[in-house]
Amino acid sequence: MKPHILLSPPHMGDKEFAFVKEAFDTNWLAPVGPHINAFEEEFCQITGAKAAAAVSSGTAALHLALRLLDIGSGDDVICSSLTFIATANPILYQGAKPVFIDSESTSWNMDPQLVVDTLNQRAKAGNLPKAVILVHLYGQCADIDPILEVCQKYDIPLIEDAAEALGASYKGKAPGILGQFGIYSFNGNKIITTSGGGMLVSDNPDAITKARFLATQARDPAPHYQHSEVGYNYRLSNVLAGMGRGQLQVLKDRVAARRQNFEFYRSALEHLPGITFMPEASYGQSTRWLTCLTVDPQATGIDRDQIRLALAKENIESRPVWKPMHLQPVFTDCEYIGGDISAQLFQHGLCLPSGSAMTKSDLERVTQAILELY
Ligand SMILES: Cc1ncc(COP(=O)(O)O)c(C=O)c1O
């Protein structure tokens, strides 16, 4: 059997181990320590965020954002439908109700016009949502400005889920820093990883101080253990923050490698009938965290799953595009606004192996398997 090619495995640089070793050497092994502060500061420098809190996952960061915005029982939260479930679950943790919005085809992200129309209609009806969660999918920013504008018009906080888009740009800025809160993930499959981890950013340093408090069991300042509100165990450990510091140093290289993967796939496969690559919107640069494409079975009789299975036979991992949230059994009762763009992307979309350590021969194995099928 040929070696397994994974979808998006971790890729360490030269410095991660030295930072982790430093944590061991200095015995900063508890979930506090100097790497955490340094990781937060360095993350702010790279993204342009004002303040950041390093936490145990992107999901935890989202949960904290909703908690800080006081989202609670019965509140509506507008949310991208085409995403990983981690975006929407924290809405349920807070007892609120997601309202899912379809994608637009130029970026595959939340359709800004649908958000504008929905908020205008809801403003007239007097039932504005309590927040909007906007996802930046597969390394590409959503069209943030029109969504931010309508959110500001009605004073609705915007949370940017940039879990998949660290290193991307929107009109020259990093995703995650334009809304009230931004979140990122350092899960093992992300462009940089701490094996598991996340970051919450905001322009409001007080909100980030409160996030750190909530993330450490909301312990009141007292010599004994006293708690006046419900908190969580959500802080990132000092060891993993060390890994994150090393990974931040290679972020630019990782973006360049992923974009090169995309170019390789595009030049090898774009001539095939029925294959269309995820477009790159003109307002920014995608990291191409994952190279995604759609397969139109009408064009050749070959569908997405045939490609996926042909790759699996060669010991190559690929994955269907996210199944939209409005089609998930757990969200059956939730409101959905839009048409069938996200459903079509799910039905026909495929993510190819995109790790930043892929070699030319790995990439050739992937494209060869697809070309042979055709
Ligand atoms: C869009 C999106 N949001 C949120 C998350 C959650 O991040 P984590 O796995 O770090 O909790 C992920 C990835 O896992 C994601 O892809």
PDBQT file of the ligand as one rigid body, heavy atoms in Angstrom, charges set to zero:
ROOT
HETATM    1  C1  LIG A 401     -15.459  27.069  10.560  1.00  0.00    +0.000 C 
HETATM    2  C2  LIG A 401     -15.003  26.484  11.861  1.00  0.00    +0.000 A 
HETATM    3  N1  LIG A 401     -15.440  27.047  12.988  1.00  0.00    +0.000 NA
HETATM    4  C3  LIG A 401     -15.057  26.598  14.187  1.00  0.00    +0.000 A 
HETATM    5  C4  LIG A 401     -14.205  25.526  14.301  1.00  0.00    +0.000 A 
HETATM    6  C5  LIG A 401     -13.886  25.035  15.666  1.00  0.00    +0.000 C 
HETATM    7  O1  LIG A 401     -12.577  25.021  15.998  1.00  0.00    +0.000 OA
HETATM    8  P1  LIG A 401     -12.020  23.961  17.088  1.00  0.00    +0.000 P 
HETATM    9  O2  LIG A 401     -11.958  22.629  16.420  1.00  0.00    +0.000 OA
HETATM   10  O3  LIG A 401     -10.692  24.508  17.446  1.00  0.00    +0.000 OA
HETATM   11  O4  LIG A 401     -12.974  23.975  18.236  1.00  0.00    +0.000 OA
HETATM   12  C6  LIG A 401     -13.715  24.910  13.135  1.00  0.00    +0.000 A 
HETATM   13  C7  LIG A 401     -12.745  23.789  13.117  1.00  0.00    +0.000 C 
HETATM   14  O5  LIG A 401     -12.608  22.875  13.770  1.00  0.00    +0.000 OA
HETATM   15  C8  LIG A 401     -14.142  25.385  11.882  1.00  0.00    +0.000 A 
HETATM   16  O6  LIG A 401     -13.726  24.794  10.754  1.00  0.00    +0.000 OA
ENDROOT
TORSDOF 0
